């Protein structure tokens, strides 16, 4: 799928602000069946879920805040995985028409993949990359940890493999 199409879907379904640069690129890697998914179930507390959502929303509002990046990386990077929240809209922001849940879930998983890469990079250096200027391949998804609906958004929490770097 062309990068522009992925970006359009991601921006459309999660309702990113127009001020965010449009040149983020991510290539989602598919994990082969029967490998990492056989690992023990990852669980995160309700407090961690709330913290991840809150910090990610605050980063949207203050994308250059280095302290928020540190807080996010610390909350998302766990001993055996990186866990992030991804957001997918359930209704079109302008028309109010329902968006099929499988498309909202796909957008949420792509959003979580993008956030996992930010977490990995900001854990090493919170100053780079700038929010909105991320390029690279997403981390391997281990499993969907949980999902919930909040307002017009589907929120999916996904665990990702720690990078080998």
N, C-alpha and C positions, 0 to 999 in steps of 0.2 A: 504494500500500500504506500503510495507516495507520501513523503514527509508533509507536504502541504495539506493533504487530506487529513492526516492524523492531527495536525495542528488545528485545522478548522474544527474537527469533531471535538477535540479537547476543549477548545475555547468556547464553542457553541454550547456544549453540554454542561460545563461547569460555570459558565457565565463569568469568565475573567473580565476584568475591567479593560477598557479600551486603551488605557495608559500603558499597560504591560506590553513590552516589545513582542513582536510576532515571530521571532526567529529562534525559538527554542526547538530543539530537535531531540527526539528520543526514538530508539528502535527497541521494541519490546522483544525480549528473548523468551522463547517457549521452552519450558522445562520438560524433558522427556518423561513419559509415564513410568511409574515404578521406581523413581530415584529419590529425590529429596522429599517428595510428598509422603514417603513412608516414615519420615522422621517423627518424633513425638509432637503432639499437638502443642502449639504455642498458645498461651493464654495471657491476656493483659487485663488489668483491673479497670473498673469503670473510671477510676481517677486518672489513670494513664490515658484512656480514650478521650476523656474530657480535656486533659492537658494538651494532647496532640492537636485536637480540633481547635482549641483556643489559640495556641501558639501559631498554627498555620494560618488562621484567620488574621491574627495580628501581624504576621509577616506580609500578608497581602496589603494591609493598610500602611505598614512601615517597612518596605522591602530593603532598605539600606541599614536597618538597625542590627548591628553586629551582636548585641546582647541577646536579642530574640533568636538569632541564628544559633548561638551557643546553647540557649535553653532548648531549642528544638532538637539539635543534634544530640544533646545529652538525654532528652526524653525518648528519642526514636531509636538510638543505637543501644541495643541490649547485648548481653554477653553472647548469645547465639544467633541473633538476627537483628535486622532493622525493621521496625514496625512503623508504618505510616498510615494516615487516613487519606482516602481519596473521595472526592465529591463529584456526584453526577446529578444533574437536574432531572426532575421528574415531570416538569412542565416547561413549555417554551416560555421564556421571559417576556416576550412581546405579545404573543397570541393567547397564552394560557392553555394551549392544547397539551394534552398528555403526551409524554415521550415514553415509548415502550421501555419497560423496566430493564430488559436485556441490554438496550443501548445505554441507558443510564449507568448500569453496572459496568459496562465496558469502559465508558468514560471515566468512572470512578477508579477503576483498576489502573488505567493509564495515568490518571492524576496521582494515585498512590505511588506508582512506579517513578514518576518524576520527582516526587517528594523524597523517595528513598535515595535517589541519587544525590539530591541536595544534602540530605542528612549525612551520607557517607563523605561527601566533599567538605561540608562545613564542620564535620567532626575533626578533620585534619587542619582546616584553615577557614575560620568563619568569615573571612573577608572575601573569599573567592569560591565559586563564581558569584557574580552579582545575580540577584533574583531576576529571572527573565532571560538570562544569558547562558543557559545550560545546554551543553551538547554532549552527546555520547550515547552509549547503549545502557538500557536500564539493567538493574541488578536482576538476578534470577529470582522469580517469585517462588516462595516456599509454599505458602497457603494463604487463603483468605481466613482471617482470624474471626471476624465478626462483621455484621452489617446492621445498619439501622436507618430509619427514616426520620429526618428532622425537617419540618416545614416542607419545602418543595425539593429537597435534596435527599438522594440516597448516599449514605456514607458507608464506605467499605474500608475496613482495616485489614491490611495485607502485611504478612511477614515476608521479608526478602533475605536472601543469603548475604552474609557479610562479604564485602569485596576481598579478593585475594591479595590486594596491594599491600 
